[in-house]
Amino acid sequence: MREPVTDGGAKGALRSSILKRRAGRSDDDRSAAAEAIAAHLAGAPFAQVPTVAAYLSMGTEPGTGPLIDMLLTRGTEVIVPVTADQGVLDWVRYAPDARLTRSALGVPEPDGPRLGKDAIAAAGLMIVPALAIDQAGWRLGRGAGYFDRALAHAGGPICALVYADELLPVVPHEDHDVPVDLVVTEAGIFRVP
């Protein structure tokens, strides 16, 4: 495993650059990427599990709507995060008719009974958001640390969704960061060595 690259300024600059590039993507490009990501995961053996922990995408992130629809259609239970106290993620079973609210961070969250922070231990796959991933699986998130804390409870492989141009040679990371096992982009699936 590589030594941590801890330049916080580098993380901030990379976040800004990626967010700016994402803002320039057309709705058609984002929609096509979301459909392609769902198609790649539909046939992936590692995604053939009874329960998947996923997330509801927001803004210019690679869309998770088609992916979640595909999982639900084939009978997979999908749990998604809701924010809890002290930067912790709790989990809720997702239903298409769930009432959504926005968290203080702007993240869409469904209503429903809370399953607890350890609920992801039962998920055979955890799908997480990222701004960038490097070839060693280091994930650049938005900086709040919610998913890094949650990944300690993951029971299955961790898979990040990014656009193909966000799979980079190196991403700055720190000791508390947790690498991912897989990356899915509109171009295909990348397995971290």
C-alpha positions as CSV (number, residue, x, y, z in Angstrom):
1,M,0.0,0.0,0.0
2,R,1.3,3.5,-0.8
3,E,2.3,5.9,1.8
4,P,-0.3,8.6,2.4
5,V,-0.1,11.8,0.4
6,T,-1.4,14.3,2.9
7,D,-1.3,17.7,1.1
8,G,-4.7,19.1,2.0
9,G,-4.2,21.9,-0.5
10,A,-3.8,19.3,-3.3
11,K,-7.1,17.6,-2.3
12,G,-8.9,21.0,-2.3
13,A,-7.5,21.9,-5.7
14,L,-8.4,18.6,-7.2
15,R,-11.9,18.8,-5.8
16,S,-12.4,22.2,-7.3
17,S,-11.1,21.1,-10.7
18,I,-13.4,18.0,-10.8
19,L,-16.5,19.9,-9.7
20,K,-15.9,22.5,-12.3
21,R,-15.5,19.8,-15.0
22,R,-18.6,18.0,-13.8
23,A,-20.6,21.2,-14.0
24,G,-19.6,21.4,-17.7
25,R,-21.1,18.0,-18.5
26,S,-24.4,18.1,-20.4
27,D,-27.5,16.5,-19.0
28,D,-27.4,14.0,-22.0
29,D,-23.8,13.0,-21.1
30,R,-24.7,12.5,-17.4
31,S,-27.8,10.5,-18.4
32,A,-25.8,8.3,-20.8
33,A,-23.1,7.7,-18.1
34,A,-25.7,6.7,-15.5
35,E,-27.3,4.2,-18.0
36,A,-23.9,2.8,-18.9
37,I,-22.8,2.4,-15.3
38,A,-26.1,0.5,-14.5
39,A,-25.5,-1.7,-17.5
40,H,-22.0,-2.6,-16.5
41,L,-23.1,-3.5,-12.9
42,A,-26.1,-5.4,-14.1
43,G,-23.9,-8.2,-15.5
44,A,-21.1,-8.1,-12.9
45,P,-20.9,-11.2,-10.8
46,F,-19.9,-9.2,-7.7
47,A,-23.2,-7.3,-8.0
48,Q,-25.3,-10.5,-7.8
49,V,-26.0,-10.2,-4.1
50,P,-29.2,-10.0,-2.0
51,T,-28.5,-6.6,-0.5
52,V,-26.6,-3.6,-1.9
53,A,-25.7,-0.5,0.0
54,A,-25.9,2.4,-2.5
55,Y,-26.5,6.1,-2.4
56,L,-28.9,8.6,-4.0
57,S,-26.8,10.7,-6.4
58,M,-27.1,14.5,-6.4
59,G,-26.2,17.3,-8.8
60,T,-23.6,16.4,-11.3
61,E,-22.5,13.1,-9.7
62,P,-22.8,10.0,-11.9
63,G,-26.4,9.1,-11.6
64,T,-27.5,6.2,-9.5
65,G,-31.2,6.2,-10.5
66,P,-30.9,3.6,-13.3
67,L,-28.7,1.4,-11.2
68,I,-31.0,1.5,-8.2
69,D,-34.0,0.8,-10.5
70,M,-32.2,-2.2,-12.0
71,L,-31.3,-3.6,-8.6
72,L,-34.9,-3.2,-7.3
73,T,-36.4,-4.7,-10.5
74,R,-34.3,-7.9,-10.0
75,G,-35.3,-8.1,-6.4
76,T,-32.2,-6.8,-4.7
77,E,-32.7,-5.0,-1.4
78,V,-31.1,-1.6,-1.6
79,I,-30.2,0.4,1.5
80,V,-29.1,4.0,1.3
81,P,-27.5,6.4,3.8
82,V,-29.1,9.0,5.9
83,T,-27.1,11.4,8.0
84,A,-27.0,10.9,11.8
85,D,-25.3,12.7,14.6
86,Q,-21.6,13.3,14.7
87,G,-20.8,12.7,11.1
88,V,-22.2,9.1,11.1
89,L,-24.3,7.5,8.4
90,D,-27.4,5.5,9.3
91,W,-29.1,3.3,6.7
92,V,-32.7,3.0,5.3
93,R,-34.3,0.5,3.0
94,Y,-35.0,2.3,-0.3
95,A,-38.4,2.2,-1.9
96,P,-39.2,4.1,-5.1
97,D,-42.2,5.8,-3.4
98,A,-40.2,7.0,-0.4
99,R,-40.6,10.7,0.5
100,L,-37.2,12.4,0.0
101,T,-35.9,15.3,2.0
102,R,-32.5,17.1,1.7
103,S,-29.9,16.8,4.5
104,A,-28.0,19.8,5.7
105,L,-25.4,18.8,3.2
106,G,-27.9,18.8,0.3
107,V,-28.0,15.0,0.0
108,P,-31.3,13.4,-0.9
109,E,-32.5,11.1,2.0
110,P,-35.6,8.9,2.0
111,D,-37.9,8.5,5.0
112,G,-38.3,5.1,6.7
113,P,-37.1,3.2,9.7
114,R,-33.5,3.6,10.5
115,L,-31.5,0.4,10.3
116,G,-28.4,1.5,12.3
117,K,-24.8,2.3,11.2
118,D,-23.9,-1.4,11.1
119,A,-26.6,-2.3,8.6
120,I,-24.0,-2.2,5.8
121,A,-22.3,-5.2,7.2
122,A,-25.0,-7.3,5.7
123,A,-24.7,-5.8,2.2
124,G,-22.8,-7.9,-0.3
125,L,-21.7,-4.8,-2.1
126,M,-21.3,-1.2,-1.1
127,I,-21.5,1.5,-3.8
128,V,-20.0,4.9,-2.8
129,P,-19.7,8.3,-4.4
130,A,-16.4,9.8,-5.3
131,L,-14.9,12.8,-7.1
132,A,-11.9,10.8,-8.2
133,I,-10.2,7.4,-7.7
134,D,-6.7,6.4,-8.3
135,Q,-5.2,3.2,-9.6
136,A,-4.6,2.0,-6.1
137,G,-8.2,2.6,-5.1
138,W,-7.8,5.7,-3.1
139,R,-11.0,7.7,-3.2
140,L,-11.3,11.5,-3.1
141,G,-14.7,12.4,-1.6
142,R,-16.2,15.8,-0.8
143,G,-14.2,16.1,2.4
144,A,-16.9,15.6,5.2
145,G,-15.7,12.0,5.9
146,Y,-19.1,10.4,6.2
147,F,-18.3,7.6,3.8
148,D,-14.8,7.0,5.2
149,R,-16.3,6.4,8.6
150,A,-19.0,4.1,7.2
151,L,-16.6,2.0,5.2
152,A,-15.2,0.5,8.4
153,H,-18.5,-1.3,8.7
154,A,-18.7,-2.6,5.1
155,G,-19.3,-6.3,4.8
156,G,-18.6,-6.7,1.0
157,P,-16.5,-5.2,-1.7
158,I,-16.5,-1.4,-1.9
159,C,-17.3,0.0,-5.4
160,A,-17.0,3.7,-6.3
161,L,-18.8,5.4,-9.2
162,V,-17.0,8.1,-11.2
163,Y,-16.8,9.3,-14.7
164,A,-14.0,7.7,-16.8
165,D,-11.8,10.8,-16.8
166,E,-11.9,10.8,-13.0
167,L,-9.9,7.5,-12.7
168,L,-6.5,9.1,-12.1
169,P,-2.9,7.8,-11.6
170,V,-2.7,9.3,-8.1
171,V,-5.2,10.8,-5.7
172,P,-4.0,12.6,-2.5
173,H,-5.1,10.6,0.6
174,E,-4.5,10.4,4.3
175,D,-4.2,7.7,7.0
176,H,-8.0,7.7,7.7
177,D,-9.0,7.2,4.1
178,V,-10.2,3.8,3.1
179,P,-9.5,2.5,-0.5
180,V,-12.1,0.9,-2.7
181,D,-11.9,-2.5,-4.4
182,L,-13.7,-1.6,-7.6
183,V,-14.5,1.4,-9.8
184,V,-17.3,1.6,-12.3
185,T,-17.4,4.3,-15.0
186,E,-19.4,4.7,-18.1
187,A,-16.4,3.0,-19.9
188,G,-16.4,-0.1,-17.8
189,I,-15.3,-1.8,-14.6
190,F,-11.8,-1.3,-13.1
191,R,-10.6,-3.8,-10.4
192,V,-8.1,-2.3,-8.0
193,P,-5.0,-4.6,-7.9
